[in-house]
Amino acid sequence: MANRETSANSSAGTAKIQPATGKLGVMVVGLGAVATTLIAGVEAVRKGLAKPIGSVTQMGTVRLGKRTEGRSPLMKDFVPIADLNDVVFTGWDIFADNMFQAASTAKVLDKDLLQSIRPYLESIQPMPAVFDQFYVKRLQGTNVKKGKNKRDLADQVRADIREFKKKTDRQVMIWCGSTEIFLEPSAVHQSIAAFEKGLEANDPGIAPSQIYAYAALSEGLPFANGAPNLTVDLPVMQELSKKNNAPICGKDFKTGQTLIKTVLAPAFKARMLGVSGWYSTNILGNRDGEVLDDPESFKTKEESKLGVLDYILQPELYPELYGDIYHKVRINYYPPRGDNKEGWDNIDIFGWLGYPMQIKVDFLCRDSILAAPIALDLVLLMDLAKRSEELRGIGIQEWLSFFFKSPMTPEGLYPEHDLFIQSMKLKNTLRHIAGEDLITHLGLEYYD
Ligand SMILES: NC(=O)c1ccc[n+]([C@@H]2O[C@H](COP(=O)([O-])OP(=O)(O)OC[C@H]3O[C@@H](n4cnc5c(N)ncnc54)[C@H](O)[C@@H]3O)[C@@H](O)[C@H]2O)c1
């Protein structure tokens, strides 16, 4: 009989995926705590000094076929993902420190580990950045490009990309830079033509992150956004993405508190338990915390962190359970903790006959330790998307929602925030492009 658990899905992709041969060049914008933890971590894994824990592409498996078949290859063996030995890093920062100095300043990784890979880290030097303090109030740096207008700056980033193209076979760009001030889309973002005019005219609606994204997408590079900035969720970027087969995806890495939120909230909804309040507060003392201490950058982060509950709990469908929820998110800069964030959640829920209960979560996490494997997975999967005939031209890669606080969707489609729906979507997309049956978990055929 038809394999019902694995779905009689006939839509299994037959389109080709080019092999991951040659060097994958990863261009990182912002070489701070997350980026140095990523770059040093990849080198440590390559040298056999540590394991890539937290990386879905390196450690995760994908079940294929029926449960009785025992086929669960590693994701990296199932689809052609670039080998870590083929990954080459470069990037930009407003500080000229090499990766050893920057990782030492970030104080995420042990000195011993950094010493053991010191020559490698010292060999990576940031290129001068496109930066304007108007968009990140708390930072000031000297390793900054000069240009007669934003168009000139975009051309300089494109020249950097072209240089890197000579040294590597394929390239992706990822934003690991600071959170910029809150911006809203305007007329300048509505088309490529309007944006290019805006670059010439130094339109204030064009932030540095948009200049990098414009340069990447114009050069055909996929672009992933680790921060909550308004960077690629703009018509101009979607147009460029499709036009140049340069995939884009959501924004703001889903690392600590929001990860837990998108696990707990679906559980309450699945059990039809009500939620009356959710108070989330954080203390962190790294440079990201300092930047987010500025109200304008915090606003950008707040919007991203607040969005998830509404979409998961669907108050419009369940007004008695979630129609009157009080949701608050706070981030407090507290230097003694450095990169080791503490996130508290107080959740007021109610059950049978409306009786109230409380849940307290205290997550003593390490921000960049959680973010680095996400950044790695994103660059590897965006490169895979670029090599997939079926995915490269669709623009937004919604199947990568799993990694983001603010997943991206086409206009009119709400995003999926539930971590387990996102995980299923990710794995089913890989099954689909590899020509395997999708898994629906129906499973009735085991009882025939
Ligand atoms: N670590 C996490 O858990 C996590 C989770 C989600 C999102 N993020 C986001 O990731 C980003 C990086 O976080 P981090 O902890 O590494 O911060 P960080 O402050 O250590 O590093 C950011 C780096 O970006 C640089 N930068 C700023 N603007 C730049 C520009 N225009 N061009 C080039 N470089 C620029 C800064 O100089 C700094 O070195 C932040 O936006 C943060 O909000 C982090």
The ligand as an ORCA input file, in Angstrom:
! r2SCAN-3c Opt
* xyz 0 1
  N      24.291     36.519     20.307
  C      23.008     36.348     20.220
  O      22.438     35.541     20.940
  C      22.233     37.097     19.197
  C      20.935     36.692     18.940
  C      20.206     37.352     17.987
  C      20.752     38.414     17.314
  N      22.009     38.829     17.599
  C      22.500     39.986     16.877
  O      23.705     39.685     16.237
  C      24.440     40.883     16.113
  C      25.874     40.643     16.573
  O      25.902     40.363     17.960
  P      27.270     40.381     18.736
  O      26.989     39.912     20.108
  O      28.312     39.732     17.931
  O      27.569     41.958     18.816
  P      29.002     42.680     18.841
  O      28.713     44.080     19.263
  O      29.990     41.898     19.610
  O      29.461     42.636     17.312
  C      28.892     43.432     16.326
  C      30.023     43.965     15.478
  O      29.458     44.643     14.377
  C      30.277     45.741     14.093
  N      29.521     46.651     13.252
  C      28.499     47.469     13.592
  N      28.049     48.126     12.507
  C      28.801     47.699     11.470
  C      28.796     48.009     10.085
  N      27.941     48.904      9.567
  N      29.693     47.374      9.289
  C      30.569     46.471      9.806
  N      30.619     46.170     11.106
  C      29.729     46.758     11.930
  C      30.680     46.261     15.447
  O      31.827     47.043     15.374
  C      30.900     44.973     16.216
  O      32.227     44.532     16.160
  C      23.716     41.959     16.938
  O      22.947     42.755     16.073
  C      22.817     41.141     17.801
  O      21.650     41.840     18.188
  C      22.777     38.184     18.522
*
